[in-house]
């Protein structure tokens, strides 16, 4: 996979080294020659140019890039790089770093951003995920599709505790992607029985998030999968 990273600060440099070690083709674009000289590393290509210029991105070969990461320390620059990468070079995947949390709302599909990474928001979600049992926590949002990755640690009173995934009635536009149980990953199947304490990761749409909350969170209402006494259990789609 070819990855082009704009910005060779601590974030960009570490990301480049990590991806290079994983066997990917990595090119770093950095406007400051001194930074580029200090960060030279085997296997990583460098281009000392302004990543906000179309000519620089063309020289970096964005037309053949699989992923572009806008990782500079300036939100305005990251938005410009993202927009150019998507509109001028049709890069399939654009990931952008959000430096100031108040700018997060700008990092969306209109600016060419597929995934926006805000460190404060991510840290907040991870802290909440670590201390919250029985609450739905949003871990990540994919701007291009509106899909979200959410996590729920099932409380003892969760409507889904003790139920098979096939009986829960997960919405069609939601999918359980993993269950973490006692530090082990359980691949979700229709006959997987959820237990209190399970960390359930679900990919949801904006329309299905509330429905998923009602199925997994203890105080979100009666378990929808039970239905009225005479109802036939809903056929679920645990895999999406």
Buried (B, 14 or more C-beta within 10 A) or exposed (E): EBBBBBBBBEBBBEBBBEBBEEEBBBBBBBBEEEBBEEBEEEEBBBBBBBBBBEEBBEEBBBEEBEBBBBBBEBBEBBBBBBBBBBEBBEBEBBBBBBBEEEBBEBBBBEBBBBBBBBEEBEEBBEEBBEEBBBBBBBBBBBBBEEBBBBBBBBBEEBBBBEBBBBBBBBBEBBBBBBBBBEEEEBEBEBEBBBBBBBBBBBBBBEEBBEBBBBBBBBEBEEBBBBBEEEEEEBEBBBEE
